[in-house]
Amino acid sequence: MRHETTRQLALLTLLAVLPFAVPAADSGFLNDYSKLPAPVSGEDGGTDRIYIAPGATERIAKYDAVMVDQPEVFLSPNSPYKGAKPDDLKAIAGAVRAEIIKTLQDGGYKIADAPGANVLYVRPAITDLALEKKGRRLLAYTPIGFVLNAGVKALQDLMQKYDVVGMNFEAELSDSTTNELLGSGVMKRGAMKDKAAGVKEQRLTFDEVNKTIESYSSRLRCRLDNSKLAADKKINCLDPKARATAAKPKA
């Protein structure tokens, strides 16, 4: 993990000389935003604010099962369209939960329905979701390489109705029995136009929304995997290519 820690420190050092937009007001989903560092560039665009509790990398080695809560969805107060149906919001929440569960199961982790001694608790959310209703529906399209499942299909249907103008992916990791916080983060993607702040609109495609969900899921699995490996076997969990190479389904 030395090279990963070094990279994180280098990125934080750059904050002294690189300008970042002031982050939007926190949604209130996380229990404590004060632990989050200043934003750094995300691997797939946008910015990340990631907190890892001291010693958490070693302590999560004991977890062999994960309890994934149903994601919450917060519409942005500045969303161009605020009339999304409950089933539409349920679709994106379902896609998030399904991808996290699939990625963990592919890694050999059990999915738990109740707290336990060796159970990690994952609490995710989509916040500051800004939508704009499409004037007409487009033909259904699934990018090459995607395996169509219930979660992806629901997300695809959602994005046939709306454009995603911006969103945050937030999550907390904690011990399922003690509630001890092990990590938390906010991944901001896309942006609404703000002339006063000099921010250009950045709408998200289906690929980009799905990639954000996949990115968080694979990083979570990578950190769990790393905690169980010898120091010379650990990989950089911030490197998508390294994660892709390591993330082959286990028998």
DAMO-V10574 format. One line per field, one symbol per residue. ss: DSSP state (H for helix, E for strand, - for the rest). phi: phi as a letter, one per 40 degrees, with the letter a starting at -180 (. if undefined). psi: psi as a letter, one per 30 degrees, with the letter a starting at -180 (. if undefined). A space follows every 50 residues. Layout:
ss: ???
phi: ???
psi: ???
This chain:
ss: -HHHHHHHHHHHHH-------------------------EE-----EEEE EE---HHHHHHH--EEEE---EEEE-----E----HHHHHHHHHHHHHHH HHHHHH---EE-------EEEEEEEEEEEEEEE----------------H HHHHHHHHHHHEEEEEEEEEEEEEE-----EEEEEEEEEEE--E----E- -E-E-HHHHHHHHHHHHHHHHHHHHHH---HHH------HHHHHHH---- -
phi: .dccccccccccccccbbcbccccdccgcccacccccccbcccbggbbbb bbcdgcdccccccbabbbccccbbcccbddbbbdcdcccccccccccccc cccccccgccbcbacacbbcbbbbabbfcbbbcccaccccabddhcccbd cccccccdcccbcccaabbbabbaccbcgccbaaabbcbgaccacccgcc cbcbcddccccccccccccccccccdcbbcdcbcbcccbcccccccccdc c
psi: feeeeeeeeeeeeffffkkkkkllkkffekfjfffkllklklfhlalkjk kkkkfeeeffffkglkjjlkklkjkkfgkekggkleeeeeeeeeeeeeee eeeeefggkkklflllehkkkkjlljlhjklkkkflklkkkkkkfkjkae eeeeeeeeffelkjfllkjllkklkfefgkkflllkjkklkkkjeefgkk kilkleeeeeeeeeeeeeeeeeeeeefglleffkljfgjeeeeeefhkkk .
